[in-house]
């Protein structure tokens, strides 16, 4: 399958229904505003959350759940009134090369290798300046403005495509530092940045702290979190997951891995809840030490998810739940990877050819990355 050249139509990966994806043709994007850039993704990671509709036919069940008051209606504002109903362009993690810029772009240059954050942000509104880049007041008309979630989150399309338009390019696009293998940061748009916020900021105030990761739902996020915790000086990192392969990856980062069903200690300064299940959330909170921080990174769709508020009050526990603000995190994350050589690519369990995306994106594997070669002229300086 050939890649279309600028001026032709381009192909993009489209989610059709559970288990089925396909290439579709669309018009080639052009800069619509002076601050826009056009980029060509050459690495695309599959977000942990994308597997929800791919591996399970959830659309009608979620629609019925919202109608009955069992599923929070905000799901519809992100994924549509019939959530995840195809067809829609999918994918919101990529490393790309800049192939065109608008007349108002000053910092970004053609040929740069860049990370494209999953959420659209302007960089200048009060929310962006406060680090809440995924809740930008300028670009977010509904709940989210983002790539890869369908039209309810805006007209931005998905990142598994020949070309995408990036608004506010001087702010949005973050160069990959020289010397960093692009595959190492293939998930920096979302999952790697999401893991960073769960452990790195809390550990700065809890030097040598004890960390617990409950894995298996947000599969790659939990693994990135375990690795980042060890790399940032956590005295103990316990990783719990029923997947032997993921336990092996966690151990390669220096974590102590156990089955999820086994016993878990208490008294953890930092806890990452990545099972994406309400029982996991309650277990995570029970394991959090007084004054500790528990961050939940999964989807909790039910309206009646219970949490032990009185226990949290008595032990002064902080629970953090929310979308990740990848653009705010990326400079520190990429600098750390550059300085330390953190091997985030160890989490990748399937590195597939770009042209095989319709089949590969549906694979039941922990972390998929699609790859193709950069353009011969797309290897310019990145700083």
C-alpha positions as CSV (number, residue, x, y, z in Angstrom):
1,X,0.0,0.0,0.0
2,X,1.6,3.3,-1.0
3,X,1.8,6.4,1.0
4,X,0.1,9.3,-0.7
5,X,2.1,12.4,-1.4
6,X,1.0,16.0,-0.4
7,X,-1.8,17.2,-2.7
8,X,-3.3,13.7,-3.0
9,X,-5.7,12.2,-0.6
10,X,-4.2,10.6,2.5
11,X,-5.1,7.4,4.4
12,X,-6.1,7.2,8.0
13,X,-6.9,4.3,10.3
14,X,-10.6,4.1,11.1
15,X,-12.3,2.2,13.9
16,X,-15.3,0.4,12.4
17,X,-16.6,-1.7,15.2
18,X,-15.2,-4.1,17.8
19,X,-12.4,-6.1,16.3
20,X,-12.5,-4.3,12.9
21,X,-10.4,-1.4,11.7
22,X,-9.5,-0.3,8.1
23,X,-7.6,2.3,6.1
24,X,-9.9,5.0,4.7
25,X,-9.1,7.9,2.3
26,X,-9.6,11.6,3.2
27,X,-8.5,14.9,1.8
28,X,-4.9,15.9,2.6
29,X,-4.8,18.4,5.5
30,X,-3.5,21.9,4.9
31,X,-2.7,24.7,7.3
32,X,-6.0,26.4,8.1
33,X,-4.6,29.1,10.4
34,X,-1.2,30.9,10.4
35,X,-0.2,29.0,13.6
36,X,-0.8,25.5,12.1
37,X,1.7,22.8,11.2
38,X,1.2,19.6,9.2
39,X,3.1,16.6,10.5
40,X,3.7,13.1,9.3
41,X,3.5,10.5,12.0
42,X,6.1,7.7,11.7
43,X,5.6,6.1,15.1
44,X,2.1,5.6,16.6
45,X,1.4,4.0,20.0
46,X,-1.9,2.4,20.9
47,X,-3.2,4.0,24.1
48,X,-4.3,1.5,26.7
49,X,-7.8,3.0,26.6
50,X,-8.2,2.3,22.9
51,X,-8.5,-1.4,23.6
52,X,-11.9,-0.9,25.4
53,X,-14.0,-0.6,22.2
54,X,-11.6,-2.7,20.1
55,X,-11.7,-5.8,22.2
56,X,-15.2,-5.5,23.5
57,X,-18.5,-4.5,21.8
58,X,-19.3,-1.7,24.3
59,X,-21.1,0.9,22.3
60,X,-24.7,-0.2,22.8
61,X,-24.1,-1.3,26.3
62,X,-22.7,2.1,27.2
63,X,-25.6,3.9,25.5
64,X,-28.1,1.8,27.5
65,X,-26.1,2.3,30.7
66,X,-26.3,6.1,30.2
67,X,-30.0,5.9,29.5
68,X,-30.5,4.0,32.7
69,X,-28.3,6.2,34.8
70,X,-25.8,3.4,35.4
71,X,-23.0,5.0,33.3
72,X,-21.9,8.6,33.7
73,X,-23.3,10.7,30.9
74,X,-20.0,12.5,30.5
75,X,-18.9,9.4,28.6
76,X,-21.2,10.5,25.8
77,X,-19.7,14.0,25.7
78,X,-16.3,12.5,25.0
79,X,-17.1,9.5,22.8
80,X,-20.5,10.3,21.3
81,X,-24.1,9.6,22.2
82,X,-23.5,6.0,21.2
83,X,-20.0,5.8,22.6
84,X,-17.2,4.5,20.3
85,X,-19.7,4.0,17.5
86,X,-17.7,3.7,14.2
87,X,-16.5,4.8,11.9
88,X,-14.1,7.3,13.4
89,X,-10.3,7.9,13.0
90,X,-8.5,6.3,15.9
91,X,-5.1,6.8,17.6
92,X,-3.7,9.6,19.8
93,X,0.0,8.8,20.5
94,X,2.6,9.6,17.9
95,X,6.1,10.8,17.1
96,X,6.1,12.7,13.8
97,X,8.1,14.8,11.5
98,X,7.1,18.4,10.5
99,X,6.4,18.6,6.8
100,X,4.7,22.1,6.5
101,X,4.1,25.1,8.7
102,X,1.8,28.1,8.5
103,X,3.0,31.7,8.0
104,X,2.7,32.5,11.7
105,X,4.8,29.6,13.0
106,X,8.1,30.8,14.5
107,X,9.6,28.0,16.7
108,X,8.7,24.8,14.8
109,X,10.7,24.0,11.7
110,X,10.2,21.7,8.8
111,X,12.2,18.5,9.4
112,X,11.9,18.5,13.2
113,X,11.0,15.2,15.0
114,X,8.3,16.0,17.5
115,X,5.9,14.5,20.0
116,X,2.2,15.5,19.4
117,X,0.2,15.6,22.6
118,X,-3.1,13.8,22.6
119,X,-5.2,16.8,23.6
120,X,-5.4,20.1,21.8
121,X,-4.3,23.2,23.7
122,X,-3.4,26.8,23.0
123,X,-0.7,27.4,25.5
124,X,-1.8,30.9,26.5
125,X,-5.2,30.6,28.3
126,X,-5.3,30.6,32.1
127,X,-5.9,26.8,32.2
128,X,-2.9,26.1,29.9
129,X,-0.7,28.4,31.9
130,X,-1.7,26.6,35.1
131,X,-0.7,23.3,33.5
132,X,-4.2,22.1,32.7
133,X,-3.4,21.7,29.0
134,X,-6.0,19.0,28.4
135,X,-8.7,21.3,29.6
136,X,-7.7,24.3,27.5
137,X,-10.3,27.1,27.6
138,X,-9.6,28.2,24.0
139,X,-9.8,24.9,22.1
140,X,-12.2,22.8,24.3
141,X,-15.8,23.4,23.3
142,X,-17.2,20.4,25.1
143,X,-15.5,18.0,27.5
144,X,-12.3,17.4,25.5
145,X,-10.6,18.5,22.4
146,X,-8.5,15.6,21.3
147,X,-7.2,13.4,18.6
148,X,-8.6,9.9,18.1
149,X,-11.9,9.9,20.1
150,X,-14.3,10.7,17.3
151,X,-16.3,13.9,16.4
152,X,-17.6,14.5,20.0
153,X,-14.0,15.5,20.9
154,X,-13.5,17.7,17.8
155,X,-12.6,17.5,14.1
156,X,-9.0,16.5,14.7
157,X,-9.0,13.0,13.4
158,X,-6.6,10.3,14.5
159,X,-2.8,10.0,14.6
160,X,-2.5,6.8,12.6
161,X,-2.6,8.7,9.3
162,X,-0.3,10.0,6.6
163,X,-0.7,13.6,7.7
164,X,-2.4,15.5,10.5
165,X,-3.0,19.2,11.2
166,X,-1.7,20.5,14.5
167,X,-3.0,23.9,15.6
168,X,-1.0,26.3,17.9
169,X,2.0,24.4,16.6
170,X,4.7,26.5,18.4
171,X,3.1,25.5,21.7
172,X,1.7,22.0,20.9
173,X,4.7,20.4,19.2
174,X,7.5,19.3,21.5
175,X,10.9,18.4,19.8
176,X,12.4,15.0,20.6
177,X,15.9,15.8,22.0
178,X,18.9,14.9,19.9
179,X,20.2,11.4,20.7
180,X,16.9,10.1,22.0
181,X,15.7,7.1,19.8
182,X,12.1,8.2,18.7
183,X,10.8,4.7,19.6
184,X,11.7,5.3,23.2
185,X,9.1,8.1,23.4
186,X,6.5,6.6,21.1
187,X,4.0,6.7,24.0
188,X,5.0,10.2,25.3
189,X,1.8,11.8,23.8
190,X,-0.3,10.1,26.5
191,X,0.5,6.8,28.3
192,X,4.2,7.6,29.2
193,X,3.2,11.2,30.3
194,X,0.3,9.8,32.2
195,X,2.6,7.4,34.2
196,X,5.0,10.3,34.9
197,X,2.4,12.3,36.7
198,X,1.4,9.4,38.9
199,X,4.8,8.9,40.5
200,X,7.4,11.6,39.7
201,X,5.7,14.7,41.4
202,X,4.6,12.7,44.5
203,X,8.1,11.2,44.9
204,X,9.7,14.7,44.9
205,X,8.0,15.2,48.3
206,X,8.6,11.6,49.5
207,X,12.2,10.9,48.9
208,X,12.9,7.1,49.0
209,X,9.2,6.4,49.3
210,X,7.4,3.1,48.9
211,X,5.4,2.7,45.7
212,X,2.6,0.2,44.8
213,X,1.3,-0.3,41.3
214,X,-1.9,-2.3,40.7
215,X,-1.7,-3.2,37.0
216,X,-3.6,-5.0,34.3
217,X,-6.2,-2.5,33.1
218,X,-4.2,0.5,32.0
219,X,-1.6,-2.0,31.0
220,X,1.3,0.1,29.7
221,X,0.7,3.0,32.1
222,X,1.3,0.8,35.1
223,X,4.5,-0.5,33.7
224,X,5.8,2.9,32.8
225,X,4.9,4.0,36.3
226,X,6.8,1.2,37.9
227,X,9.9,1.9,35.9
228,X,9.8,5.7,36.5
229,X,9.3,5.2,40.2
230,X,12.5,3.1,40.4
231,X,14.3,5.6,38.2
232,X,13.3,8.4,40.6
233,X,14.6,6.8,43.7
234,X,11.7,4.9,45.2
235,X,13.1,2.6,47.9
236,X,10.5,-0.1,47.1
237,X,8.3,-0.6,44.0
238,X,5.8,-3.4,44.2
239,X,4.0,-4.2,40.9
240,X,0.9,-6.5,41.0
241,X,-0.5,-8.0,37.8
242,X,-1.8,-11.4,36.8
243,X,0.1,-11.3,33.5
244,X,3.4,-13.1,33.8
245,X,4.8,-11.2,30.8
246,X,4.0,-7.8,32.3
247,X,5.5,-8.9,35.6
248,X,8.7,-9.7,33.8
249,X,8.8,-6.3,32.2
250,X,8.2,-4.7,35.6
251,X,11.1,-6.7,37.0
252,X,13.3,-5.5,34.2
253,X,12.8,-2.0,35.6
254,X,13.8,-3.1,39.0
255,X,10.3,-3.5,40.5
256,X,9.3,-6.5,42.7
257,X,6.4,-8.2,40.8
258,X,3.7,-10.4,42.2
259,X,0.3,-11.7,41.0
260,X,-2.6,-9.3,41.4
261,X,-4.6,-11.8,43.3
262,X,-1.8,-12.2,45.9
263,X,-1.5,-10.2,49.2
264,X,-0.5,-6.6,49.1
265,X,1.2,-4.7,51.9
266,X,-0.1,-1.4,53.2
267,X,1.7,1.8,54.0
268,X,2.7,2.9,50.5
269,X,3.5,6.5,50.1
270,X,2.5,6.5,46.4
271,X,0.0,4.2,44.8
272,X,-1.0,3.8,41.2
273,X,-4.4,2.3,40.5
274,X,-4.2,0.8,36.9
275,X,-6.7,-2.0,37.2
276,X,-9.5,0.3,35.9
277,X,-11.9,-1.4,38.3
278,X,-13.7,-0.2,41.3
279,X,-12.5,-3.0,43.6
280,X,-8.9,-2.1,42.5
281,X,-9.5,1.5,43.4
282,X,-10.7,0.6,46.9
283,X,-7.8,-1.8,47.3
284,X,-5.4,1.0,46.2
285,X,-6.8,3.4,48.7
286,X,-6.6,0.8,51.5
287,X,-2.9,0.4,50.8
288,X,-2.1,4.1,50.8
289,X,-0.1,5.3,53.9
290,X,-1.3,8.3,55.9
291,X,-0.5,11.4,54.0
292,X,0.1,9.4,50.8
293,X,-1.1,9.9,47.2
294,X,-3.1,7.5,45.2
295,X,-3.6,8.2,41.5
296,X,-6.2,6.3,39.5
297,X,-5.5,6.3,35.7
298,X,-8.3,4.0,34.5
299,X,-11.8,4.5,33.2
300,X,-14.5,4.2,36.0
301,X,-17.7,4.4,34.0
302,X,-20.3,3.7,36.6
303,X,-22.2,6.4,38.3
304,X,-22.0,4.7,41.7
305,X,-18.3,4.0,42.1
306,X,-17.8,3.8,45.9
307,X,-14.7,5.1,47.7
308,X,-13.9,5.0,51.4
309,X,-14.2,8.7,52.1
310,X,-14.1,8.4,55.9
311,X,-11.0,6.4,55.8
312,X,-9.4,8.8,53.5
313,X,-10.4,11.7,55.8
314,X,-9.0,9.9,58.8
315,X,-5.7,9.1,57.2
316,X,-5.3,12.3,55.1
317,X,-5.0,10.4,51.8
318,X,-5.1,12.3,48.5
319,X,-6.9,10.6,45.6
320,X,-6.2,12.0,42.2
321,X,-8.4,11.1,39.3
322,X,-8.4,12.9,36.0
323,X,-7.1,13.2,32.4
324,X,-3.4,13.6,32.0
325,X,-2.0,16.9,30.9
326,X,0.7,15.6,28.6
327,X,1.7,18.9,27.0
328,X,2.5,20.4,30.4
329,X,4.5,17.2,31.3
330,X,6.5,16.7,28.1
331,X,9.4,19.1,28.6
332,X,10.4,17.5,31.9
333,X,9.7,14.0,30.7
334,X,11.7,14.3,27.5
335,X,14.6,16.0,29.3
336,X,14.7,13.1,31.8
337,X,14.7,10.5,29.1
338,X,17.5,12.3,27.3
339,X,19.6,12.6,30.5
340,X,19.0,9.2,31.9
341,X,18.4,7.0,28.9
342,X,15.3,5.6,30.6
343,X,14.4,2.5,28.4
344,X,10.7,3.2,28.0
345,X,10.8,1.0,24.8
346,X,11.0,-2.1,27.0
347,X,7.2,-1.8,27.5
348,X,6.5,-2.4,23.8
349,X,5.3,-5.9,23.3
350,X,4.5,-5.6,19.6
351,X,6.4,-3.3,17.1
352,X,4.4,-3.6,13.9
353,X,4.7,-2.4,10.3
354,X,2.7,0.8,9.6
355,X,0.9,-0.8,6.7
356,X,-0.3,-3.6,8.9
357,X,-2.2,-1.2,11.2
358,X,-5.8,-2.5,10.6
359,X,-4.7,-5.9,11.9
360,X,-2.0,-5.0,14.3
361,X,-4.1,-2.3,16.1
362,X,-6.6,-5.0,17.1
363,X,-3.9,-7.3,18.6
364,X,-4.3,-8.4,22.2
365,X,-1.0,-7.3,23.4
366,X,0.1,-4.9,26.1
367,X,1.8,-2.1,24.1
368,X,1.5,-1.8,20.4
369,X,3.6,0.6,18.4
370,X,3.3,1.0,14.6
371,X,6.4,2.1,12.8
372,X,7.5,3.2,9.3
373,X,10.7,5.0,8.1
374,X,10.9,8.8,8.4
375,X,11.1,10.6,5.1
376,X,14.7,11.0,3.7
377,X,14.5,14.8,4.2
378,X,12.7,14.5,7.5
379,X,15.8,14.1,9.7
380,X,16.7,17.7,10.4
381,X,17.8,19.2,13.7
382,X,15.4,18.9,16.6
383,X,16.5,21.6,19.0
